[in-house]
Amino acid sequence: MSNYNYYGKNTISKKTEKGYKAFETIYYIGIIFAVLRLVEYFKWTFQLVKKWSLPEALFFSKITLTNTDTEISIATYLIFAIAYILIFCFILLGLYQLKESIKLFENNTIFKDEVSKSFLKAGKSFFIFAFGTFIIDITLLFCIMGGIPFIDLMSTELVVFVLLGYLMYFLSDVFNKGIMIKEENDLTI
């Protein structure tokens, strides 16, 4: 479907276009943030593998040891690093799904099943990231039981992505209800 009506007039308002552009800007900032973090994680992991000793930079968990007597093997750090990298990729997947929903809006595909599914997939991706990092940190905590850990499990990042996940689920439900109402109105007419 086109953004132009039968007479060739653009049906998207200037305000809507500004909204799309603002979202695109936020989207690209999010992508840059996620890619920069992934680059940091990869760099730390490559240094770990290359030297087979802990890099000087802190490990990217929310758990830091205050008692240095606890030893964790390099292989264990490597497993946790790879797990963090894999889980962090779900942010990129969620952002991609949001971008897909905006593309649908730009094409005047609003009350269609694809929009609802796109929001649902984005919400799932954000939840997988939030709860995945939480589970990884809890697992790491059990691995270092001998030390005295400092824990920041309820970080801002976790809260933001849980809220974002719930928002995406809410939007998915809103669009599902909109689809049902549209179908009922189409049948009534």
URDAWO-V59819 format. One record per pair of residues at least 12 apart in sequence whose ideal C-beta (glycine too) atoms are under 10 Angstrom apart, sorted by the first residue. I is the first residue (numbers start at 0). GAP is how many residues later the second one is. If there is no record, write none. Layout:
# URDAWO-V59819
I_GAP, I_GAP
This chain:
# URDAWO-V59819
0_106, 0_107, 0_108, 0_111, 1_105, 1_106, 2_13, 2_14, 2_103, 2_104, 2_105, 3_104, 10_97, 11_93, 11_94, 11_96, 15_89, 15_90, 16_89, 18_83, 18_86, 19_82, 19_83, 19_85, 19_86, 22_75, 22_76, 22_78, 22_79, 22_82, 23_75, 23_78, 25_69, 25_72, 26_68, 26_69, 26_71, 26_72, 26_75, 27_67, 27_71, 29_61, 29_62, 29_64, 29_65, 29_68, 29_69, 30_60, 30_61, 30_64, 30_65, 30_68, 32_58, 32_62, 33_54, 33_55, 33_56, 33_57, 33_58, 33_59, 33_60, 33_61, 33_95, 34_56, 34_57, 36_23, 36_47, 36_48, 36_51, 36_54, 36_120, 37_46, 37_47, 37_50, 37_51, 37_53, 37_54, 39_17, 39_20, 40_18, 40_19, 40_40, 40_41, 40_43, 40_44, 40_47, 41_39, 41_43, 42_12, 42_14, 43_12, 43_13, 43_14, 43_15, 43_16, 43_33, 43_37, 43_40, 43_41, 44_14, 44_15, 44_32, 44_33, 44_35, 44_36, 44_37, 44_39, 44_40, 45_35, 47_26, 47_27, 47_29, 47_30, 47_33, 48_25, 48_29, 48_32, 50_23, 51_22, 51_23, 51_26, 52_21, 52_24, 53_18, 53_20, 53_23, 54_22, 58_13, 58_18, 58_21, 58_22, 58_25, 58_81, 59_20, 59_21, 59_24, 59_25, 59_28, 59_73, 60_16, 60_19, 60_20, 60_23, 60_72, 60_75, 60_76, 60_79, 60_80, 60_83, 60_88, 60_90, 60_91, 60_92, 61_71, 61_72, 61_74, 61_75, 61_78, 61_79, 61_87, 61_88, 61_89, 61_90, 61_91, 61_92, 61_93, 61_95, 61_96, 62_17, 62_73, 62_74, 62_75, 62_77, 62_78, 62_80, 62_81, 62_84, 62_86, 62_87, 62_88, 62_89, 62_90, 63_80, 63_83, 63_85, 63_86, 63_87, 63_88, 64_79, 64_81, 64_82, 64_83, 64_84, 64_85, 65_81, 65_82, 65_83, 65_84, 66_77, 66_79, 66_80, 66_81, 66_82, 66_83, 67_79, 67_80, 68_77, 68_78, 68_79, 69_73, 69_74, 69_75, 69_76, 69_77, 69_78, 69_79, 70_73, 70_75, 70_76, 71_68, 71_71, 71_72, 71_74, 71_75, 72_70, 75_64, 75_67, 75_68, 76_63, 76_66, 78_57, 78_60, 78_61, 78_64, 79_56, 79_57, 79_59, 79_60, 79_63, 82_49, 82_50, 82_52, 82_53, 82_56, 82_57, 83_48, 83_49, 83_52, 83_53, 83_56, 85_42, 85_46, 85_50, 86_41, 86_42, 86_43, 86_44, 86_45, 86_46, 86_47, 86_48, 86_49, 87_41, 87_44, 87_45, 88_36, 88_39, 88_40, 89_34, 89_35, 89_36, 89_37, 89_38, 89_39, 89_40, 89_42, 89_43, 89_71, 90_34, 90_35, 90_37, 90_38, 90_39, 90_66, 90_70, 90_73, 91_33, 91_37, 92_28, 92_29, 92_31, 92_32, 92_33, 92_35, 92_36, 93_27, 93_28, 93_29, 93_30, 93_31, 93_32, 93_33, 93_34, 93_35, 93_67, 93_70, 93_71, 93_74, 94_27, 94_30, 94_31, 95_22, 95_25, 95_26, 95_29, 96_20, 96_21, 96_22, 96_23, 96_24, 96_25, 96_26, 96_27, 96_28, 96_29, 96_71, 97_20, 97_21, 97_23, 97_24, 97_25, 97_27, 97_28, 97_66, 97_70, 97_73, 98_19, 98_23, 99_14, 99_15, 99_17, 99_18, 99_19, 99_21, 99_22, 100_13, 100_14, 100_15, 100_16, 100_17, 100_18, 100_20, 100_21, 100_67, 100_70, 100_71, 100_74, 101_13, 101_16, 102_15, 103_14, 103_71, 104_13, 109_65, 109_68, 109_69, 109_72, 110_64, 110_65, 110_66, 110_67, 110_68, 110_69, 110_70, 110_71, 110_72, 110_74, 111_63, 111_66, 111_67, 111_70, 112_62, 112_63, 112_66, 113_61, 114_56, 114_57, 114_59, 114_60, 114_61, 114_63, 114_64, 115_55, 115_56, 115_57, 115_58, 115_59, 115_60, 115_61, 115_62, 115_63, 116_55, 116_58, 116_59, 117_50, 117_53, 117_54, 117_57, 118_48, 118_49, 118_50, 118_51, 118_52, 118_53, 118_54, 118_55, 118_56, 118_57, 119_48, 119_49, 119_51, 119_52, 119_53, 119_55, 119_56, 120_47, 120_51, 121_42, 121_43, 121_45, 121_46, 121_47, 121_49, 121_50, 122_41, 122_42, 122_43, 122_44, 122_45, 122_46, 122_47, 122_48, 122_49, 123_41, 123_44, 123_45, 123_48, 124_36, 124_39, 124_40, 124_43, 125_34, 125_35, 125_36, 125_37, 125_38, 125_39, 125_40, 125_41, 125_42, 125_43, 126_34, 126_35, 126_37, 126_38, 126_39, 126_41, 126_42, 127_33, 127_37, 128_28, 128_29, 128_32, 128_33, 128_35, 128_36, 129_25, 129_27, 129_28, 129_29, 129_30, 129_31, 129_32, 129_33, 129_34, 129_35, 130_27, 130_30, 130_31, 130_34, 131_29, 132_20, 132_22, 132_24, 132_25, 132_28, 133_19, 133_20, 133_21, 133_24, 133_28, 136_12, 136_14, 136_15, 136_16, 136_18, 136_21, 137_13, 137_15, 140_12
